[in-house]
Amino acid sequence: DVSCLSTDVSVGEIKDLARSLMDSLERCDPVVSETLVQKIAPHVHDTWKKEMTHLTAAVRNYQFEDAKKYMARLMEKTGGWK
């Protein structure tokens, strides 16, 4: 189920970006994390924009634990990013 993704992106690309983002959040790397969030955000379906907004804010505020929670929620909603 990839219902939270826009149709104009390959699921493989998003999986790779999502994995990279989780890795950068684990390393508490603000620059890479913010770059990856910016790459993922346009491809997330409008239904899940609230989660993306929270994820973006958490990364910008260096709240990496919170950001991981929001990213995990998005990953759960797709069922296929892991």
N, C-alpha and C positions, 0 to 999 in steps of 0.2 A: 504494500500500500504506500503510494507516494503522494497521497492526497494533499499534503501541505506544500508540494512543489509546484511551481509554474510549469507549463508544458514545454517551454522553450529552452530547457536545459537537460543535459543527459544526467540520468540518475548516477552513473559512474562518476561523473565530475563532482556532483554534490557530495557523494560518499567520500571521495578523496579530500575535498575541502573540509567536510565535517570532521574527518579523522585528524587532519592537520590542525584544525582549530582546537579540538580536544587536547591534542599534544601540546600546543602552544599555551593553552590554559593551564595544563599540568605544570609547565615550566614557568608559569607566571610571566610570559613574554607579552608585554602590552603592545608593542609595535606589530608583531606578526599577528597577534590575536585580532587587533582592530582591522588590519588589512584583510584578513580572512572573513571577518564579519561583514565587511563592506562588499566582499565578493559574493557571499552567500545571500545577503539580504534581498537583492533584487529578484531572486529566484524563489523566494518563499511566498506561497499563496497568501492573498489578503486575509484569509481567515486566521492565519497565525502571525499576523503583523504585531500583535500585542506581545507575544513571546519574543519576537525579534527586537522590538523596542526595548524590552527589559534586558535582553542579552547585550545589545549595543551599549546601553547605559552602564551595565555592570562592567563591561570591558573598559569603557572610558574612565570609569571610577576605580579601576584596578581592583575590583571585587571579583577575583578569579573563582572563588568557591561558588558564589552566586551565579556567575556566568556559566560555570560547568552545569549547574542545576538547570538553567534555562536551556542550554544546548541539549542536555539529556532529554528534556521534555520534547523538544523538537524532534530529536532522533527517535524517541518512542512513538511519536505521532506518525512518523513515516513507516516505522517498522523495518526499514531497509537500509538505514544509514550505517548501522553498526558493522 
